[in-house]
Amino acid sequence: MVFKKLLGALGVGGPSVDTVLQPGPALPGGTLSGEVRLRGGGTDATVDRITLLLVARVEREGQDEEDEATAVLDRFTVGGGFRLAEEAEHTVPFTVTLPWETPITELHGQHLGPVLGIRTELEIAGARDKGDLDALAVGPLPAQEAILEAFGQLGYAFKSADLELGHIRGTGQQLPCYQEIEILPPAGQAGAVNEIEVTFLAAPGGLEVVIEADKRGGLLSEGHDTVHRFTASHHAAPQADWNALVDGWLKEVVAGHAAYAAPAPYASHHGEHPGHHPGDGHRSGPGTGAVVAGVAAGVAVGVVGGMVAAEVVDEIGDAFEGEEEEEDGGDEG
């Protein structure tokens, strides 16, 4: 689907911008193509630079509560250094490569909850205009999809997905935020585990899979979280027995209190999350706009309530309203 939004003009009578993205979902680590269409305003202007910003709505944990912020995940300079005549039209095609850790926004055509966008920014005479946003859909890599399918085949149901500002200690995480996909265990394991949070950290060499289990407490013990890290190969996706692999991971995660002694680097994967300290017992809630309620045997995502994909697209601008000014600070390189 092509998303077209007319960006605000740079001042009265300034140029206007219409950015068009390629149809269909992009992939983490894959290319994103499109074109920036400019139309001159009432006077000639020199366009110094055209920048695309990959932005995401993230949850940011404070001392007492969570709030939302806009994070810049990457930025790409796609053009500039040309004169745009009065009312003239100019098109700048582009192809950029998305970060490998770009969050997944949809599975089997259904929106998962996270909101990503491409913001087009013009720089003319030292002044910059953020304009509006184009919604960006991102599908899973083959290994990510296979792992999510395996969860469904094993009886796990999707609850929600969100983006958390912060870093997971002991991993190769590159972006300033990470995605948590929350899933509920089947009835047979519901007595031991409340829910499981899965984070994918993709890289060219493979996939890190961080699984955190919120374990129920017994009569003589308190509930606690256990965190485990696994790896998977991109090349294994077509032929691997993902059901067996993921089942082995889950057995390790829910094995019992013996598994509580996780290796020190992963004992609390929120350890570097701003405002959070190990032992706080932080539990993140459902992500904004999360609509995924379950997976039917790994075949398709079910939706019950919340916003459907079209509504997410319609409200992409609202989701980023009131963004903090710090997205412009310290990130100019």
Secondary structure, DSSP 8 states (H G I E B T S, - for coil): ---EEEE--SSTT--EEEEEE-SS-B-TTSEEEEEEEEE--SS-EEE-EEEEEEEEEEEEE-SS-EEEEEEEEEEEEEE--EEE-TT-EEEEEEEEE--TT----EETTEE-S--EEEEEEEEETTEEE---EEE--B---HHHHHHHHHHHHTT-EEEEEEEEES--TTS---SSEEEEEEEE--GGGTTTEEEEEEEEEEETTEEEEEEEEEE---TTS--EEEEEEEEE-GGGTTT--HHHHHHHHHHHHTS-GGGGS--GGGS-TTTTSTT--TTS-------TT--EEEESTTS-EEE-SS--HHHHHHTHHHHTTT--GGGGTT---
